[in-house]
Amino acid sequence: MASNWLSIPRDERYFEDYVVGSSREYGTIQLSAEDIIDYAKRFDPQPMHTDPVTAKDTPFGELIASGWHTASVMMRLFVDNYLSSVASLASPGIDELRWQKPVRPGDSLSARITVIEARRSASKPDRGIVRSYIEVKNQHDEVVMKMKAMNLFMCRGAAAKT
């Protein structure tokens, strides 16, 4: 039986360790108003993300983080905790990215990641494809973002053969 990535350190984790149904929560990262504004000025300069005064007149009533900022926080948690540091190859993409609720200054974000599919590649048997369902939650346990990720991982022993 395959081992469970929940108990395997990142520097020992391979495709076989990502078991369908396994789930774990990682976090937290807190966002300040300054974090939100700095990110938005560089990457998503819309007034609801960059100007607290103007943001009061938006449907949100205050400054909110860019959805891409939320996705970047998720990516930090994903890389630091979930992805193997020895077997992660790449990602062919994501599916079903949705921003559910606004992220506000002071919110602390965490990510719950669940393995929803793990299959060996038919064309390249030295690697496998893992699909993961990711929910980013705030400190009130509300889902603020969700998505499905797809990642390629080397199989155990494959790196030594190449």
C-alpha atoms as a printed R data frame, in Angstrom:
    type eleno elety resid chain resno       x      y       z
1   ATOM     1    CA   MET     A     1   0.000  0.000   0.000
2   ATOM     2    CA   ALA     A     2   1.206  3.502  -0.794
3   ATOM     3    CA   SER     A     3   2.335  5.687   2.062
4   ATOM     4    CA   ASN     A     4   0.532  8.876   2.981
5   ATOM     5    CA   TRP     A     5   2.061 12.264   2.124
6   ATOM     6    CA   LEU     A     6   0.742 13.587   5.433
7   ATOM     7    CA   SER     A     7   3.511 11.735   7.242
8   ATOM     8    CA   ILE     A     8   6.314 11.967   4.642
9   ATOM     9    CA   PRO     A     9   8.703 14.973   4.771
10  ATOM    10    CA   ARG     A    10   8.756 17.134   1.616
11  ATOM    11    CA   ASP     A    11  12.332 16.101   0.822
12  ATOM    12    CA   GLU     A    12  11.338 12.396   0.800
13  ATOM    13    CA   ARG     A    13   7.948 12.665  -0.922
14  ATOM    14    CA   TYR     A    14   7.279 11.089  -4.341
15  ATOM    15    CA   PHE     A    15   4.241 10.422  -6.502
16  ATOM    16    CA   GLU     A    16   3.369  7.244  -4.591
17  ATOM    17    CA   ASP     A    17   2.996  9.244  -1.366
18  ATOM    18    CA   TYR     A    18   0.032 11.306  -2.595
19  ATOM    19    CA   VAL     A    19  -2.910  9.098  -1.599
20  ATOM    20    CA   VAL     A    20  -6.396  9.868  -2.886
21  ATOM    21    CA   GLY     A    21  -8.592 11.138  -0.069
22  ATOM    22    CA   SER     A    22  -5.722 12.447   2.050
23  ATOM    23    CA   SER     A    23  -6.339 15.958   3.298
24  ATOM    24    CA   ARG     A    24  -4.440 18.454   5.397
25  ATOM    25    CA   GLU     A    25  -4.620 22.099   6.362
26  ATOM    26    CA   TYR     A    26  -1.648 24.467   6.214
27  ATOM    27    CA   GLY     A    27  -1.284 28.072   7.268
28  ATOM    28    CA   THR     A    28  -1.575 30.789   8.316
29  ATOM    29    CA   ILE     A    29  -0.497 33.913   6.492
30  ATOM    30    CA   GLN     A    30  -1.985 37.214   7.639
31  ATOM    31    CA   LEU     A    31  -2.500 40.092   5.212
32  ATOM    32    CA   SER     A    32  -2.225 43.683   6.375
33  ATOM    33    CA   ALA     A    33  -3.618 46.696   4.521
34  ATOM    34    CA   GLU     A    34  -0.038 47.525   3.519
35  ATOM    35    CA   ASP     A    35   0.487 44.005   2.108
36  ATOM    36    CA   ILE     A    36  -2.721 44.294   0.085
37  ATOM    37    CA   ILE     A    37  -1.871 47.738  -1.281
38  ATOM    38    CA   ASP     A    38   1.754 46.860  -2.100
39  ATOM    39    CA   TYR     A    39   0.762 43.722  -3.999
40  ATOM    40    CA   ALA     A    40  -2.036 45.475  -5.869
41  ATOM    41    CA   LYS     A    41   0.096 48.461  -6.867
42  ATOM    42    CA   ARG     A    42   2.500 46.048  -8.542
43  ATOM    43    CA   PHE     A    43   0.114 43.484 -10.025
44  ATOM    44    CA   ASP     A    44  -3.569 44.493  -9.878
45  ATOM    45    CA   PRO     A    45  -3.840 48.286  -9.536
46  ATOM    46    CA   GLN     A    46  -7.588 48.626  -9.147
47  ATOM    47    CA   PRO     A    47  -8.885 51.179  -6.606
48  ATOM    48    CA   MET     A    48 -10.639 48.555  -4.452
49  ATOM    49    CA   HIS     A    49  -7.166 47.042  -3.865
50  ATOM    50    CA   THR     A    50  -4.985 50.182  -3.746
51  ATOM    51    CA   ASP     A    51  -6.979 53.045  -2.217
52  ATOM    52    CA   PRO     A    52  -8.767 52.608   1.137
53  ATOM    53    CA   VAL     A    53 -10.757 55.830   0.662
54  ATOM    54    CA   THR     A    54 -12.032 54.978  -2.836
55  ATOM    55    CA   ALA     A    55 -12.621 51.362  -1.747
56  ATOM    56    CA   LYS     A    56 -15.295 52.600   0.676
57  ATOM    57    CA   ASP     A    57 -17.477 53.454  -2.342
58  ATOM    58    CA   THR     A    58 -17.232 49.956  -3.865
59  ATOM    59    CA   PRO     A    59 -19.693 47.126  -3.241
60  ATOM    60    CA   PHE     A    60 -17.187 45.755  -0.697
61  ATOM    61    CA   GLY     A    61 -17.218 48.918   1.441
62  ATOM    62    CA   GLU     A    62 -13.515 48.721   2.209
63  ATOM    63    CA   LEU     A    63 -10.129 47.711   0.881
64  ATOM    64    CA   ILE     A    64  -9.923 44.082  -0.293
65  ATOM    65    CA   ALA     A    65  -7.076 41.938  -1.550
66  ATOM    66    CA   SER     A    66  -6.729 41.127  -5.207
67  ATOM    67    CA   GLY     A    67  -7.852 37.589  -5.971
68  ATOM    68    CA   TRP     A    68  -4.419 37.063  -7.462
69  ATOM    69    CA   HIS     A    69  -2.900 38.041  -4.114
70  ATOM    70    CA   THR     A    70  -5.051 35.372  -2.474
71  ATOM    71    CA   ALA     A    71  -3.851 32.886  -5.105
72  ATOM    72    CA   SER     A    72  -0.251 33.907  -4.414
73  ATOM    73    CA   VAL     A    73  -0.696 33.272  -0.693
74  ATOM    74    CA   MET     A    74  -2.162 29.859  -1.538
75  ATOM    75    CA   MET     A    75   0.826 29.151  -3.770
76  ATOM    76    CA   ARG     A    76   3.233 29.976  -0.951
77  ATOM    77    CA   LEU     A    77   1.456 27.559   1.380
78  ATOM    78    CA   PHE     A    78   1.279 24.948  -1.421
79  ATOM    79    CA   VAL     A    79   5.013 25.122  -2.198
80  ATOM    80    CA   ASP     A    80   6.169 25.302   1.417
81  ATOM    81    CA   ASN     A    81   4.055 22.388   2.619
82  ATOM    82    CA   TYR     A    82   2.514 20.220  -0.067
83  ATOM    83    CA   LEU     A    83   4.792 20.031  -3.092
84  ATOM    84    CA   SER     A    84   7.665 17.589  -2.925
85  ATOM    85    CA   SER     A    85  11.025 19.319  -2.856
86  ATOM    86    CA   VAL     A    86  12.645 16.343  -4.649
87  ATOM    87    CA   ALA     A    87  10.010 15.013  -7.056
88  ATOM    88    CA   SER     A    88   7.842 17.939  -8.151
89  ATOM    89    CA   LEU     A    89   8.276 18.448 -11.886
90  ATOM    90    CA   ALA     A    90   5.766 21.026 -13.074
91  ATOM    91    CA   SER     A    91   2.110 21.845 -13.351
92  ATOM    92    CA   PRO     A    92   0.164 21.673 -16.602
93  ATOM    93    CA   GLY     A    93  -2.437 24.013 -15.104
94  ATOM    94    CA   ILE     A    94  -5.355 24.564 -12.779
95  ATOM    95    CA   ASP     A    95  -9.108 24.181 -13.082
96  ATOM    96    CA   GLU     A    96 -12.126 25.825 -11.538
97  ATOM    97    CA   LEU     A    97 -10.435 28.753  -9.793
98  ATOM    98    CA   ARG     A    98 -13.091 30.669  -7.870
99  ATOM    99    CA   TRP     A    99 -12.883 33.573  -5.453
100 ATOM   100    CA   GLN     A   100 -15.728 32.992  -3.004
101 ATOM   101    CA   LYS     A   101 -15.403 35.881  -0.546
102 ATOM   102    CA   PRO     A   102 -13.286 39.015  -0.339
103 ATOM   103    CA   VAL     A   103 -10.084 38.956   1.685
104 ATOM   104    CA   ARG     A   104  -9.819 41.996   3.938
105 ATOM   105    CA   PRO     A   105  -6.960 43.610   5.863
106 ATOM   106    CA   GLY     A   106  -6.159 41.542   8.944
107 ATOM   107    CA   ASP     A   107  -7.470 38.293   7.502
108 ATOM   108    CA   SER     A   108  -5.335 35.212   8.184
109 ATOM   109    CA   LEU     A   109  -5.387 32.651   5.400
110 ATOM   110    CA   SER     A   110  -4.809 28.925   5.474
111 ATOM   111    CA   ALA     A   111  -5.117 26.255   2.805
112 ATOM   112    CA   ARG     A   112  -6.812 22.881   3.035
113 ATOM   113    CA   ILE     A   113  -5.482 20.544   0.343
114 ATOM   114    CA   THR     A   114  -7.078 17.215  -0.569
115 ATOM   115    CA   VAL     A   115  -5.728 14.678  -3.053
116 ATOM   116    CA   ILE     A   116  -8.610 13.928  -5.434
117 ATOM   117    CA   GLU     A   117  -6.769 11.898  -8.100
118 ATOM   118    CA   ALA     A   118  -3.379 10.231  -8.446
119 ATOM   119    CA   ARG     A   119  -2.487  8.242 -11.547
120 ATOM   120    CA   ARG     A   120   0.706  7.156 -13.189
121 ATOM   121    CA   SER     A   121   1.363  8.707 -16.587
122 ATOM   122    CA   ALA     A   122   0.616  6.323 -19.448
123 ATOM   123    CA   SER     A   123   3.181  7.936 -21.755
124 ATOM   124    CA   LYS     A   124   5.922  8.518 -19.131
125 ATOM   125    CA   PRO     A   125   5.717  5.798 -16.439
126 ATOM   126    CA   ASP     A   126   8.521  7.377 -14.381
127 ATOM   127    CA   ARG     A   127   6.051 10.030 -13.214
128 ATOM   128    CA   GLY     A   128   2.526 10.495 -12.013
129 ATOM   129    CA   ILE     A   129  -0.201 13.101 -12.171
130 ATOM   130    CA   VAL     A   130  -1.780 14.316  -8.950
131 ATOM   131    CA   ARG     A   131  -4.926 16.433  -8.896
132 ATOM   132    CA   SER     A   132  -5.644 18.340  -5.704
133 ATOM   133    CA   TYR     A   133  -8.644 20.266  -4.446
134 ATOM   134    CA   ILE     A   134  -7.554 23.405  -2.606
135 ATOM   135    CA   GLU     A   135  -9.646 25.585  -0.357
136 ATOM   136    CA   VAL     A   136  -8.219 28.818   1.019
137 ATOM   137    CA   LYS     A   137  -9.956 29.787   4.243
138 ATOM   138    CA   ASN     A   138  -9.925 32.854   6.449
139 ATOM   139    CA   GLN     A   139  -9.715 32.925  10.242
140 ATOM   140    CA   HIS     A   140 -13.496 32.426  10.450
141 ATOM   141    CA   ASP     A   141 -13.167 29.104   8.567
142 ATOM   142    CA   GLU     A   142 -14.910 30.677   5.551
143 ATOM   143    CA   VAL     A   143 -13.715 29.552   2.117
144 ATOM   144    CA   VAL     A   144 -12.415 32.614   0.285
145 ATOM   145    CA   MET     A   145 -10.957 30.795  -2.728
146 ATOM   146    CA   LYS     A   146 -11.098 27.304  -4.176
147 ATOM   147    CA   MET     A   147  -9.465 25.596  -7.112
148 ATOM   148    CA   LYS     A   148  -8.240 22.296  -8.508
149 ATOM   149    CA   ALA     A   149  -4.542 21.924  -9.225
150 ATOM   150    CA   MET     A   150  -2.721 19.395 -11.356
151 ATOM   151    CA   ASN     A   151   0.924 18.541 -10.664
152 ATOM   152    CA   LEU     A   152   3.467 16.117 -12.069
153 ATOM   153    CA   PHE     A   153   5.706 14.177  -9.681
154 ATOM   154    CA   MET     A   154   8.549 11.735 -10.237
155 ATOM   155    CA   CYS     A   155   7.937  8.201  -9.017
156 ATOM   156    CA   ARG     A   156  10.116  6.820  -6.260
157 ATOM   157    CA   GLY     A   157  13.332  5.407  -7.710
158 ATOM   158    CA   ALA     A   158  12.827  7.088 -11.116
159 ATOM   159    CA   ALA     A   159  15.302  9.899 -10.392
160 ATOM   160    CA   ALA     A   160  18.078  7.363  -9.697
161 ATOM   161    CA   LYS     A   161  17.428  5.661 -13.065
162 ATOM   162    CA   THR     A   162  17.754  8.829 -15.166
